Amino acid sequence: MTTATHEETLGFQTEVKQLLHLMIHSLYSNREIFLRELISNAADACDKLRYAALDNDALYEGDSELRIEIEHDAEAGTVTVRDNGIGMSRDEVIANLGTIARSGTAEFLKQLSGEQQKDARLIGQFGVGFYSGFIVADEVSVRTRKAGSSAGDGVEWRSKGEGEFTVADIEREVHGTEIVLHLKEDAREFADDFRLKSLVRKYSDHIEVPVRMPRVEKARDEEGKEIEGSETLSWETVNEATALWTRPKGEISDEEYQAFYKHVAHDFSDPLTWSHNKVEGKLDYTSLLYVPGRAPFDLYERDGARGVKLYVQRVFIMDDAEQFLPLYLRFIKGVLDTRDLSLNVSRELLQQDPKVEKIKSALTKRALDMLKKLAKDKEAYQTFWNTFGAVLKEGPAEDFANREKIAGLLRFSTTHTDSATQDQSLADYVERMKEGQQKIYYIVADGFNAAKSSPHLEIFRKKGIEVLLLHDRVDEWLMSHLHEFEGNSFVDVAKGELDLGDIEGEEEKKAQEETAKAKEALVKRVREALGDEVQEVKVTHRLTDSPACVVLPEHEMGFQMRRIMEAAGQTLPEVKPILELNPEHPLVARLEEAEGDGFGDLARVLLDQAIIAEGGHLDDPAAYVKRLNALLTA
């Protein structure tokens, strides 16, 4: 039996007492975090002994198998966490456990130098993790002895976390530290084998030191029944004790990468690709990023859970660390492990830190490079694009610095294939541009068929000029932030004046000017007949088969975006379209010959038809039908 001698009761400093009360009741939002903190401290103690033993092997005292053990007693309501690490002397117990925010890690690091310090896998950033035990316990006992000291140098520390603690000298045969939590009544759920194992696997699965728990086994007779009194105790290692991301890439197989993805992403399918990277220098971190093969159910919820799993030196800190990747890359899964971050005291929240932004910038570039590499496999990238393309299209608006990179990853439908499948890159488009073409032309519509059949494409099809067919809801917003690609500006064919640049010859332009001059009288009559319904009327050369089309001013919001904004409850100022007439069309020739009310009715029918062809909605559909019927029966 342990006999306590030289026992003394000491008080926490007043400020420490207040801070301890605050920490126990307010600092940690999740009670189960206590086990993570105690295991982290135990792992630190094992690390310290390992490094100290490099110079003095006798410190192991014949027990060099470093380990952490967890036991519980449901009847007594206790949980015990012990390690065979470095342990503490009496002075260290008083200094470390009697003072908030003091751990031996900082002093220990000062004693290391060079490569030793670089390799030391230490946490101990705050030294308050130990006190998290008081969240679930109304009394905590610590028994410890420093490695290399005699059995009589053991120390016992006891406190109820209220205002004082007791320290006594004890006999302790083994070195290391044992912490006993006397659980509160409402925390007895933690004195459970399954509960403790699940917490170890959740938070400390990748701690390098093995975490063991006792397992009682009974012998069985020939019929398979358990034999009473045959119980034997063995120790089961609960954690994996290996962090895949810390191993060299050359030692990890594709099957291991895929299996790890399924573990971290809770996904049953294989990832499309991954990127494993270790950075050393001003920043020191390891990242393992994955592109999933299928979309999560909450992909389009911008406020949903997202981000990588954050570890600090193998210890799990948070599940969805969203600060390290922009929103448009919210489908990326993976792990970030670093010791360079400023966490808050409870290690649950990241503080504002320039390092976070630097790591975010680096991980964003890493993720985009990973997608660029994936794009070389056309089939795999098409799978990615069909799943996550609409989300990636949010990128140019959110990430100005990487706009050109993101643009290179975008895929579109175009008139080159006339297929709804978005499989053409902007690089493909530029490569196919006609001689003299300096712009990338596109059209935005509510659906693929509406885009493909738009009257605005008629002149482009005639001249063999490719046009991007944009039919996703996000496309107009995308194009408002994507201004050029490889020096070629983007032009919406449904807005402003049509300029085909050097593709049109001088003779062709001269003929168009003469036609416009010849139709000035018609244009004036139509403008007067339509009044405030249009902003302007003009003849156009962009049409070959349709009699008329409506065009918006160059910098005006498009019809599709207006409908989205209005559906969201936004009130937008009215915009009157520009009506453009095809001087070569029979209906325009008939309009030119019409007189009286017939002229006004036919002009309005042409305007309404142009609006319908654009995917717009008429203010008075019944009036349109009435006018059309009158013209058909005339």
CORTA-V231437 format. One record per residue. RES is the residue in three letters. OMEGA is omega in degrees with one decimal (NA if undefined). Layout:
res=RES omega=OMEGA
res=RES omega=OMEGA
This chain:
res=MET omega=-178.7
res=THR omega=178.7
res=THR omega=-178.2
res=ALA omega=175.9
res=THR omega=179.6
res=HIS omega=-178.4
res=GLU omega=176.2
res=GLU omega=179.0
res=THR omega=-177.1
res=LEU omega=179.2
res=GLY omega=171.4
res=PHE omega=173.0
res=GLN omega=-175.7
res=THR omega=-179.3
res=GLU omega=-179.9
res=VAL omega=-179.8
res=LYS omega=-180.0
res=GLN omega=-179.6
res=LEU omega=178.8
res=LEU omega=178.1
res=HIS omega=178.6
res=LEU omega=-177.1
res=MET omega=-177.1
res=ILE omega=-172.6
res=HIS omega=-173.1
res=SER omega=-167.6
res=LEU omega=-176.2
res=TYR omega=-178.9
res=SER omega=-176.2
res=ASN omega=-173.5
res=ARG omega=-174.0
res=GLU omega=-178.8
res=ILE omega=-175.5
res=PHE omega=-176.4
res=LEU omega=176.2
res=ARG omega=-176.9
res=GLU omega=-178.9
res=LEU omega=177.3
res=ILE omega=178.5
res=SER omega=179.2
res=ASN omega=179.4
res=ALA omega=178.0
res=ALA omega=175.6
res=ASP omega=-178.0
res=ALA omega=178.1
res=CYS omega=178.1
res=ASP omega=-179.1
res=LYS omega=178.1
res=LEU omega=-179.5
res=ARG omega=-179.1
res=TYR omega=178.1
res=ALA omega=-177.5
res=ALA omega=176.0
res=LEU omega=179.0
res=ASP omega=-176.9
res=ASN omega=-174.9
res=ASP omega=-177.9
res=ALA omega=-179.5
res=LEU omega=178.2
res=TYR omega=-179.1
res=GLU omega=177.8
res=GLY omega=-179.4
res=ASP omega=-175.5
res=SER omega=178.7
res=GLU omega=-177.1
res=LEU omega=-175.6
res=ARG omega=173.3
res=ILE omega=-179.1
res=GLU omega=179.1
res=ILE omega=175.9
res=GLU omega=175.9
res=HIS omega=176.2
res=ASP omega=-175.3
res=ALA omega=-178.3
res=GLU omega=180.0
res=ALA omega=-179.5
res=GLY omega=-179.9
res=THR omega=170.9
res=VAL omega=-178.1
res=THR omega=175.7
res=VAL omega=-178.9
res=ARG omega=176.0
res=ASP omega=174.5
res=ASN omega=-179.9
res=GLY omega=-170.5
res=ILE omega=-178.8
res=GLY omega=-178.3
res=MET omega=172.0
res=SER omega=-179.7
res=ARG omega=-179.7
res=ASP omega=179.9
res=GLU omega=177.5
res=VAL omega=-179.1
res=ILE omega=-178.2
res=ALA omega=-173.8
res=ASN omega=-176.7
res=LEU omega=178.5
res=GLY omega=-177.8
res=THR omega=177.1
res=ILE omega=173.7
res=ALA omega=173.4
res=ARG omega=173.6
res=SER omega=-178.4
res=GLY omega=-174.3
res=THR omega=-177.7
res=ALA omega=178.7
res=GLU omega=179.9
res=PHE omega=179.6
res=LEU omega=179.8
res=LYS omega=-177.7
res=GLN omega=177.3
res=LEU omega=178.8
res=SER omega=173.7
res=GLY omega=-175.5
res=GLU omega=179.2
res=GLN omega=-178.7
res=GLN omega=-179.5
res=LYS omega=-176.1
res=ASP omega=-175.5
res=ALA omega=-179.1
res=ARG omega=-173.2
res=LEU omega=173.7
res=ILE omega=172.4
res=GLY omega=-176.1
res=GLN omega=-170.5
res=PHE omega=-178.9
res=GLY omega=178.5
res=VAL omega=-178.6
res=GLY omega=-179.8
res=PHE omega=-175.3
res=TYR omega=176.8
res=SER omega=177.3
res=GLY omega=-178.9
res=PHE omega=175.3
res=ILE omega=-176.2
res=VAL omega=-175.4
res=ALA omega=174.7
res=ASP omega=173.3
res=GLU omega=179.3
res=VAL omega=175.7
res=SER omega=178.4
res=VAL omega=173.7
res=ARG omega=-173.1
res=THR omega=171.0
res=ARG omega=-178.2
res=LYS omega=179.0
res=ALA omega=-179.8
res=GLY omega=177.9
res=SER omega=-178.2
res=SER omega=-177.9
res=ALA omega=-179.0
res=GLY omega=-178.3
res=ASP omega=178.1
res=GLY omega=-178.1
res=VAL omega=173.4
res=GLU omega=179.7
res=TRP omega=179.9
res=ARG omega=176.6
res=SER omega=173.2
res=LYS omega=175.2
res=GLY omega=-176.5
res=GLU omega=-178.7
res=GLY omega=-177.3
res=GLU omega=177.0
res=PHE omega=-178.5
res=THR omega=178.2
res=VAL omega=179.8
res=ALA omega=174.4
res=ASP omega=178.7
res=ILE omega=170.5
res=GLU omega=178.3
res=ARG omega=-174.9
res=GLU omega=-173.9
res=VAL omega=175.4
res=HIS omega=-179.3
res=GLY omega=-173.1
res=THR omega=176.0
res=GLU omega=179.8
res=ILE omega=178.9
res=VAL omega=177.9
res=LEU omega=174.2
res=HIS omega=-168.0
res=LEU omega=170.9
res=LYS omega=-178.2
res=GLU omega=-177.4
res=ASP omega=179.2
res=ALA omega=-177.2
res=ARG omega=176.6
res=GLU omega=-177.1
res=PHE omega=175.3
res=ALA omega=-175.8
res=ASP omega=-175.0
res=ASP omega=-177.2
res=PHE omega=-178.7
res=ARG omega=-178.9
res=LEU omega=179.3
res=LYS omega=-179.0
res=SER omega=178.3
res=LEU omega=177.2
res=VAL omega=-177.5
res=ARG omega=-179.8
res=LYS omega=-170.9
res=TYR omega=-170.1
res=SER omega=-174.9
res=ASP omega=-173.3
res=HIS omega=173.0
res=ILE omega=-173.4
res=GLU omega=179.5
res=VAL omega=179.2
res=PRO omega=176.0
res=VAL omega=-173.0
res=ARG omega=174.3
res=MET omega=-177.7
res=PRO omega=176.2
res=ARG omega=-180.0
res=VAL omega=179.5
res=GLU omega=178.3
res=LYS omega=176.1
res=ALA omega=179.8
res=ARG omega=178.7
res=ASP omega=-176.0
res=GLU omega=-179.9
res=GLU omega=178.0
res=GLY omega=179.9
res=LYS omega=-179.5
res=GLU omega=-179.9
res=ILE omega=-180.0
res=GLU omega=178.1
res=GLY omega=-177.9
res=SER omega=-175.7
res=GLU omega=173.6
res=THR omega=-178.0
res=LEU omega=174.7
res=SER omega=-179.6
res=TRP omega=-178.8
res=GLU omega=175.2
res=THR omega=-172.6
res=VAL omega=-177.1
res=ASN omega=179.2
res=GLU omega=179.9
res=ALA omega=174.2
res=THR omega=176.2
res=ALA omega=-174.3
res=LEU omega=-175.9
res=TRP omega=179.5
res=THR omega=-179.5
res=ARG omega=176.1
res=PRO omega=-177.3
res=LYS omega=-177.2
res=GLY omega=-178.4
res=GLU omega=-174.9
res=ILE omega=-179.8
res=SER omega=176.8
res=ASP omega=-179.5
res=GLU omega=178.8
res=GLU omega=176.4
res=TYR omega=-178.3
res=GLN omega=179.2
res=ALA omega=179.6
res=PHE omega=177.1
res=TYR omega=-178.9
res=LYS omega=179.0
res=HIS omega=-174.8
res=VAL omega=-176.3
res=ALA omega=-176.9
res=HIS omega=-177.6
res=ASP omega=-179.8
res=PHE omega=-178.9
res=SER omega=-179.4
res=ASP omega=174.7
res=PRO omega=177.2
res=LEU omega=179.7
res=THR omega=178.5
res=TRP omega=179.6
res=SER omega=-177.1
res=HIS omega=-171.7
res=ASN omega=176.2
res=LYS omega=-177.6
res=VAL omega=177.0
res=GLU omega=-178.7
res=GLY omega=177.9
res=LYS omega=173.4
res=LEU omega=-179.1
res=ASP omega=-179.1
res=TYR omega=175.3
res=THR omega=178.2
res=SER omega=173.4
res=LEU omega=-174.3
res=LEU omega=-179.9
res=TYR omega=168.0
res=VAL omega=-177.9
res=PRO omega=177.7
res=GLY omega=179.0
res=ARG omega=-174.4
res=ALA omega=173.0
res=PRO omega=-176.0
res=PHE omega=-175.8
res=ASP omega=-176.0
res=LEU omega=-174.5
res=TYR omega=172.9
res=GLU omega=-174.9
res=ARG omega=178.5
res=ASP omega=-178.3
res=GLY omega=179.6
res=ALA omega=-180.0
res=ARG omega=176.5
res=GLY omega=-178.6
res=VAL omega=173.1
res=LYS omega=-177.6
res=LEU omega=175.0
res=TYR omega=169.0
res=VAL omega=-177.7
res=GLN omega=174.9
res=ARG omega=-179.5
res=VAL omega=-177.8
res=PHE omega=-178.6
res=ILE omega=178.9
res=MET omega=-172.9
res=ASP omega=-174.6
res=ASP omega=179.4
res=ALA omega=-172.5
res=GLU omega=-175.9
res=GLN omega=-170.5
res=PHE omega=175.9
res=LEU omega=178.9
res=PRO omega=-176.1
res=LEU omega=-175.9
res=TYR omega=174.2
res=LEU omega=-175.2
res=ARG omega=177.4
res=PHE omega=-179.3
res=ILE omega=175.7
res=LYS omega=175.4
res=GLY omega=-171.9
res=VAL omega=170.5
res=LEU omega=-179.9
res=ASP omega=-177.7
res=THR omega=172.3
res=ARG omega=-173.6
res=ASP omega=-170.9
res=LEU omega=174.7
res=SER omega=175.1
res=LEU omega=173.7
res=ASN omega=-170.5
res=VAL omega=-178.2
res=SER omega=-180.0
res=ARG omega=178.2
res=GLU omega=-175.6
res=LEU omega=175.3
res=LEU omega=175.1
res=GLN omega=175.9
res=GLN omega=-174.3
res=ASP omega=178.0
res=PRO omega=-179.5
res=LYS omega=178.5
res=VAL omega=179.8
res=GLU omega=179.6
res=LYS omega=178.5
res=ILE omega=178.3
res=LYS omega=179.1
res=SER omega=-179.2
res=ALA omega=-179.3
res=LEU omega=178.0
res=THR omega=178.1
res=LYS omega=178.3
res=ARG omega=-179.7
res=ALA omega=179.5
res=LEU omega=176.1
res=ASP omega=178.2
res=MET omega=178.4
res=LEU omega=177.8
res=LYS omega=177.9
res=LYS omega=178.8
res=LEU omega=-176.8
res=ALA omega=177.9
res=LYS omega=173.7
res=ASP omega=-170.2
res=LYS omega=-177.4
res=GLU omega=179.8
res=ALA omega=-179.2
res=TYR omega=177.7
res=GLN omega=174.8
res=THR omega=177.5
res=PHE omega=-174.9
res=TRP omega=179.3
res=ASN omega=-176.9
res=THR omega=-170.6
res=PHE omega=-174.9
res=GLY omega=-177.9
res=ALA omega=178.4
res=VAL omega=179.3
res=LEU omega=179.4
res=LYS omega=175.8
res=GLU omega=-171.3
res=GLY omega=-176.1
res=PRO omega=179.2
res=ALA omega=-173.7
res=GLU omega=-171.1
res=ASP omega=-176.8
res=PHE omega=-175.0
res=ALA omega=-176.6
res=ASN omega=-174.4
res=ARG omega=-178.3
res=GLU omega=178.6
res=LYS omega=-179.3
res=ILE omega=179.8
res=ALA omega=179.4
res=GLY omega=-179.0
res=LEU omega=-176.8
res=LEU omega=177.4
res=ARG omega=-174.7
res=PHE omega=163.9
res=SER omega=177.9
res=THR omega=177.3
res=THR omega=177.9
res=HIS omega=-180.0
res=THR omega=-175.5
res=ASP omega=179.7
res=SER omega=179.2
res=ALA omega=179.5
res=THR omega=179.3
res=GLN omega=-175.0
res=ASP omega=-178.7
res=GLN omega=179.9
res=SER omega=176.5
res=LEU omega=176.4
res=ALA omega=176.1
res=ASP omega=-178.8
res=TYR omega=-177.7
res=VAL omega=179.9
res=GLU omega=-177.0
res=ARG omega=-176.8
res=MET omega=-179.2
res=LYS omega=178.5
res=GLU omega=-178.9
res=GLY omega=179.8
res=GLN omega=-177.0
res=GLN omega=-177.0
res=LYS omega=174.1
res=ILE omega=-175.0
res=TYR omega=178.5
res=TYR omega=174.6
res=ILE omega=-179.7
res=VAL omega=178.9
res=ALA omega=-177.5
res=ASP omega=-179.3
res=GLY omega=-177.0
res=PHE omega=-177.8
res=ASN omega=178.4
res=ALA omega=178.7
res=ALA omega=-176.1
res=LYS omega=-173.9
res=SER omega=-177.3
res=SER omega=177.0
res=PRO omega=-177.7
res=HIS omega=-177.3
res=LEU omega=-170.8
res=GLU omega=-179.2
res=ILE omega=-179.8
res=PHE omega=177.0
res=ARG omega=-179.5
res=LYS omega=-177.4
res=LYS omega=177.9
res=GLY omega=179.4
res=ILE omega=-177.9
res=GLU omega=178.7
res=VAL omega=175.0
res=LEU omega=-180.0
res=LEU omega=-175.1
res=LEU omega=-175.2
res=HIS omega=171.7
res=ASP omega=-179.5
res=ARG omega=-176.0
res=VAL omega=-167.8
res=ASP omega=-178.1
res=GLU omega=175.8
res=TRP omega=176.8
res=LEU omega=-174.1
res=MET omega=176.9
res=SER omega=178.8
res=HIS omega=-179.9
res=LEU omega=-170.3
res=HIS omega=178.8
res=GLU omega=176.4
res=PHE omega=-178.9
res=GLU omega=176.5
res=GLY omega=179.7
res=ASN omega=-178.7
res=SER omega=178.9
res=PHE omega=179.8
res=VAL omega=174.4
res=ASP omega=-174.9
res=VAL omega=-179.6
res=ALA omega=-179.7
res=LYS omega=172.2
res=GLY omega=179.8
res=GLU omega=177.2
res=LEU omega=179.7
res=ASP omega=179.7
res=LEU omega=175.2
res=GLY omega=-175.0
res=ASP omega=-179.7
res=ILE omega=177.2
res=GLU omega=178.8
res=GLY omega=-179.0
res=GLU omega=-179.7
res=GLU omega=179.7
res=GLU omega=179.3
res=LYS omega=-179.8
res=LYS omega=179.2
res=ALA omega=179.3
res=GLN omega=178.4
res=GLU omega=179.7
res=GLU omega=178.6
res=THR omega=179.8
res=ALA omega=179.6
res=LYS omega=-179.3
res=ALA omega=-176.6
res=LYS omega=-177.9
res=GLU omega=-179.2
res=ALA omega=178.8
res=LEU omega=-179.3
res=VAL omega=-179.3
res=LYS omega=-179.8
res=ARG omega=180.0
res=VAL omega=-179.7
res=ARG omega=-179.9
res=GLU omega=-178.2
res=ALA omega=-176.8
res=LEU omega=175.9
res=GLY omega=-175.5
res=ASP omega=-177.5
res=GLU omega=179.6
res=VAL omega=177.8
res=GLN omega=-176.5
res=GLU omega=174.2
res=VAL omega=179.0
res=LYS omega=173.5
res=VAL omega=-175.3
res=THR omega=173.8
res=HIS omega=-178.6
res=ARG omega=-177.2
res=LEU omega=174.7
res=THR omega=-176.6
res=ASP omega=-176.3
res=SER omega=-178.9
res=PRO omega=-175.5
res=ALA omega=173.8
res=CYS omega=175.6
res=VAL omega=-178.0
res=VAL omega=176.5
res=LEU omega=173.2
res=PRO omega=-169.8
res=GLU omega=-174.1
res=HIS omega=-179.6
res=GLU omega=176.0
res=MET omega=-177.1
res=GLY omega=-178.1
res=PHE omega=-177.1
res=GLN omega=-179.7
res=MET omega=177.7
res=ARG omega=-178.9
res=ARG omega=178.2
res=ILE omega=-179.3
res=MET omega=-180.0
res=GLU omega=177.9
res=ALA omega=178.9
res=ALA omega=176.5
res=GLY omega=180.0
res=GLN omega=175.3
res=THR omega=-175.7
res=LEU omega=177.1
res=PRO omega=-178.4
res=GLU omega=177.6
res=VAL omega=-179.8
res=LYS omega=-178.2
res=PRO omega=171.5
res=ILE omega=179.0
res=LEU omega=177.8
res=GLU omega=-175.9
res=LEU omega=176.6
res=ASN omega=-173.8
res=PRO omega=-177.8
res=GLU omega=-173.4
res=HIS omega=-179.6
res=PRO omega=-178.9
res=LEU omega=177.3
res=VAL omega=175.8
res=ALA omega=177.7
res=ARG omega=177.8
res=LEU omega=-178.3
res=GLU omega=-178.2
res=GLU omega=-174.6
res=ALA omega=179.8
res=GLU omega=172.1
res=GLY omega=-178.3
res=ASP omega=-179.6
res=GLY omega=178.6
res=PHE omega=-178.7
res=GLY omega=-179.7
res=ASP omega=-178.7
res=LEU omega=178.4
res=ALA omega=179.5
res=ARG omega=177.1
res=VAL omega=178.5
res=LEU omega=178.0
res=LEU omega=-179.0
res=ASP omega=178.6
res=GLN omega=179.8
res=ALA omega=179.0
res=ILE omega=179.0
res=ILE omega=-179.7
res=ALA omega=-179.5
res=GLU omega=-178.5
res=GLY omega=-179.2
res=GLY omega=-179.6
res=HIS omega=-179.8
res=LEU omega=177.1
res=ASP omega=-177.5
res=ASP omega=-178.0
res=PRO omega=-177.8
res=ALA omega=179.2
res=ALA omega=177.9
res=TYR omega=-179.9
res=VAL omega=-179.1
res=LYS omega=179.7
res=ARG omega=-178.9
res=LEU omega=179.0
res=ASN omega=179.7
res=ALA omega=179.0
res=LEU omega=-178.9
res=LEU omega=-177.4
res=THR omega=-178.1
res=ALA omega=NA
